[in-house]
């Protein structure tokens, strides 16, 4: 969908609408097959991985948020503009708020949130839900830890998504429910 890598000259290239066409066709096909209430999509219009940036990520994100409304899908999960490079947060003038306001379903924001800023994002209606990827990998009992203000395990990227036998975050300390 990004203009820096989509150099097609057919109906799937060129204009913003054409570059988004395939993704929207897939959403439509899946929603028609299993029902829109079982469909969600994750987007990262602001990311610039391996030189695949977008010259106008705000327009890309907003166009998709509006276009997805046509299908009535359950959720739109979007990576924060501050997550431009993998694993790192940056200061940015960009915001997900225009996409959040445009999309009519459940809006999920992701990108380096901790408990307090995640709660603040929901309280301020910036998002409906917050995704906590890396924190959950290191703390499968994350909701309980948040509830108790318990310390969090630090994550170790070397143990993310490794093949069987599973090693890594399988021996984390469960918090006792009576605590």
N, C-alpha and C positions, 0 to 999 in steps of 0.2 A: 504493500500500500504506500510505501514511502517513495517520494520522488527521487531520492538519491540512488535508488537501485532499480526502480521500475522504469525500464526504458522501452517498454512495449509500445507498438504503434497500432495495435488492434483495439477492440472494445474494452480491454482490460488494462490499458495504459493511457498515459497523457493526463487527462483531467482528473481532478480529485474524485469525482463520481466514478469514473472508469477504473481508477486504481483501487477503489473500495468495492467494486462490483462483485468480485469473486467471493470475498469474505461474506458479503450480504447474501449472495446466492447460497452459500453453505449454511448460514444461519436459517434462511428460509426453508431449505430442504430438510434440515434437522428438525426444526420446529413443526413442519408439516408432518414429519414421520413420527415423532414421539410426543409432540405437544409443546407449545411455547413455555408452559409452566415448568418444564424440565430442561430448559436451555439457558445457558449463560455464556458469556464470552469475556475473555481477558484481553485487554489492550494495553499497549505501552507506547502511545504516540510520541512521547518526549524522549524516549531512549535513543541512544546513538551507539549501538554496539557494532563493532567491526565495520565502521564507516557506513552505517545504514541509516543515517539521520533523515529527518524530514525538514524541509525549508520552512514550513508553516505548521508546526505540530498542533497549535491551537485550532486551526481550521480543520485539520484531519480529525482530531478528537471530537470536536463539536459536530462535524458532519456525521460521523459514525454514531454518536449518541442520539442525534435526531433521527437518523435513518433506521436505527435499530428499533425505535418505537413502533414502527410499522408492523413488526412481527410479534410484539407483546411478550418478549422473552422475560424470564424471571429476573436475571441480574446482569449488570455490567460491572466487571471487576477491572479497575484501572490502576496502573502503576503511577505513583507520584512523579511529577516533573523533576523533583529533586533527586530522583534515582536515575541519573543520566548514564552512569557507568555501573556495571555490576558491582553490588555490595557497598557502594559508597553514596553518601548523601551530599548534595551540593546546595548552596543557596541559589535560589532561582526566583525570578519575578513571575513565573508561570503558576497557574493554579488549576486544579480540577473542577473548581466551582462552576464554570460555565457548562461543563459536561454533566455535572451532577444536576444542575437546574434543568437541563434539556432532557435527560433520560427519565422516563416515566416509571421504570421498574426499580428494583432494589439496586442501590449503588454501593459498591465495595471499593474502598481505597486501600492500597498497599504501598509499602515503601519505607521501611526503617522505623516504624512506629514502636513506641514503648507504651506502657500502660497509661501514663498521664496524658500524653499528646493524643493517643488513640481515643481515650474517653472525651477529651476536649473536642476532637474532630466530630464525634457523634453528637455531643451536647450542643455544638454550634451549628448543627445541621449541614456540615460540610460533606458528610457521608452517612449512609445508613449503618454500615458495618465496616470494621477494620480487619484486614488480614494480617496475621502475624506469622509469616513463614519460618524464618530462621529461629525465632524464639520458640516456636512450637516444636521444631526439630530437636532442640536441646532440652525442652521442657514440655513433654507431652501432657503434663498436668497444669499447663499454663493458666487456665481459668481459675483453678484452685489457688495457685500461687498469687495471681492478681488479687483474688478475694482476700487472702491472708496477708498481703504485702510481704510475702516470703521472698527470699533471695532467689535469683534466677541462675541456672547453669549457664555458663558461657558456651556459645556454639563453636564448633570446630568444623570448618569447611571441608577438611580432609575426610570427614566421616559422612558427608551428605550423599545420599543416594548411592550407596555402594552395593554391590551384588551380594548374594548369599554366600557364605553364612553371614547373617547380619551382625555387624559390629558397630560400635559407636554409641548411640544414645539408647541402648537397651537396658542399661543398668542404672538409670537415673533414680534418685531417691524419691519415691512417692511420698507425698505429704499425708500424714495421718488425718483422716476426716475429723477426728475428735480434737485436733489441735486448735 
